[in-house]
Amino acid sequence: MVHKSEFLHLRNVSKKQVGRHWVLFFAPNSLGHPRLAVTISGRYGNSVERNRFRRFMREKFRLNKPALKNYDLHFIAKQKPVHVPEKRYKDELHEDFQRLLHRLA
């Protein structure tokens, strides 16, 4: 998803799921393949942390593409918790993503 109109359409027709570390808007599309958008504000952390979250979400998306069918997914990152170790944070993101896959199945 690239254009503002695509994001607005998704926002209007989508379902919403709130995870511990992100908000997700998702809706089926008619393209025959899933699409991903990740939004992270500057409050999340420095550019290294924002890019790390982006890479993590893209990798989860890539590995689970067949299970995602024809969905548009828009992840909006919440503010990163300050006192959570990196491993625990990634484990929580993984658990949230697995809940999403279960919901879409």
C-alpha positions as CSV (number, residue, x, y, z in Angstrom):
1,M,0.0,0.0,0.0
2,V,1.4,3.3,-1.1
3,H,-1.3,5.9,-1.7
4,K,-3.2,7.8,0.9
5,S,-6.5,6.7,-0.7
6,E,-5.6,3.0,0.0
7,F,-4.9,3.8,3.7
8,L,-8.2,5.7,4.0
9,H,-10.1,2.9,2.3
10,L,-8.6,0.3,4.6
11,R,-9.4,2.5,7.7
12,N,-13.0,2.7,6.6
13,V,-13.7,-0.9,5.8
14,S,-11.3,-2.7,8.1
15,K,-11.5,-4.6,11.4
16,K,-9.2,-3.5,14.2
17,Q,-7.1,-5.6,16.5
18,V,-5.1,-4.1,19.4
19,G,-2.0,-5.9,20.5
20,R,0.4,-5.1,23.3
21,H,2.7,-3.2,21.1
22,W,0.8,-2.3,18.0
23,V,-2.7,-1.6,16.5
24,L,-3.6,-3.4,13.4
25,F,-6.2,-2.6,10.8
26,F,-6.9,-5.4,8.4
27,A,-9.4,-6.1,5.6
28,P,-9.6,-8.5,2.7
29,N,-8.5,-7.2,-0.7
30,S,-9.3,-8.3,-4.2
31,L,-5.7,-8.5,-5.5
32,G,-5.1,-12.2,-4.7
33,H,-2.1,-11.5,-2.4
34,P,-1.6,-9.9,1.0
35,R,-0.1,-6.4,1.4
36,L,1.7,-4.9,4.4
37,A,2.1,-1.4,5.7
38,V,4.0,-0.5,8.9
39,T,3.7,3.0,10.5
40,I,6.0,4.0,13.3
41,S,6.1,7.5,14.8
42,G,9.3,9.2,16.0
43,R,8.2,8.7,19.6
44,Y,8.8,5.0,19.2
45,G,12.5,5.4,19.5
46,N,15.5,6.3,17.4
47,S,15.8,5.3,13.8
48,V,17.6,2.0,14.7
49,E,14.7,0.9,16.9
50,R,12.1,1.9,14.4
51,N,13.9,0.1,11.6
52,R,14.3,-3.0,13.8
53,F,10.6,-3.1,14.4
54,R,9.9,-2.6,10.7
55,R,12.3,-5.5,9.7
56,F,10.8,-7.7,12.3
57,M,7.3,-7.2,11.1
58,R,8.3,-7.6,7.4
59,E,10.0,-10.9,8.2
60,K,6.9,-12.2,10.1
61,F,4.8,-11.1,7.1
62,R,7.2,-12.8,4.6
63,L,7.3,-16.1,6.6
64,N,3.5,-16.2,7.0
65,K,2.4,-14.9,3.6
66,P,0.4,-18.1,2.6
67,A,-1.6,-17.9,5.8
68,L,-2.4,-14.2,5.3
69,K,-4.4,-14.9,2.1
70,N,-5.7,-11.8,0.5
71,Y,-5.5,-9.3,3.3
72,D,-4.3,-5.7,3.6
73,L,-2.5,-5.3,6.9
74,H,-1.6,-1.9,8.4
75,F,0.4,-2.1,11.6
76,I,0.7,1.0,13.7
77,A,3.4,0.7,16.4
78,K,2.7,1.9,19.9
79,Q,5.4,3.5,22.0
80,K,8.1,1.0,22.8
81,P,8.2,-0.1,26.5
82,V,11.2,1.3,28.2
83,H,12.1,-1.5,30.7
84,V,11.4,-4.6,28.7
85,P,14.4,-6.7,27.6
86,E,14.7,-7.0,23.8
87,K,14.2,-10.8,23.8
88,R,11.0,-10.6,25.8
89,Y,9.7,-7.8,23.6
90,K,10.3,-9.8,20.4
91,D,8.6,-12.9,22.1
92,E,5.6,-10.7,22.9
93,L,5.5,-9.4,19.3
94,H,5.7,-13.0,18.0
95,E,2.8,-14.1,20.3
96,D,0.7,-11.1,19.1
97,F,1.4,-12.0,15.5
98,Q,0.4,-15.7,16.1
99,R,-2.9,-14.5,17.6
100,L,-3.5,-12.5,14.5
101,L,-2.9,-15.5,12.3
102,H,-5.3,-17.5,14.4
103,R,-7.9,-14.8,14.0
104,L,-7.5,-14.6,10.2
105,A,-7.7,-18.4,9.8
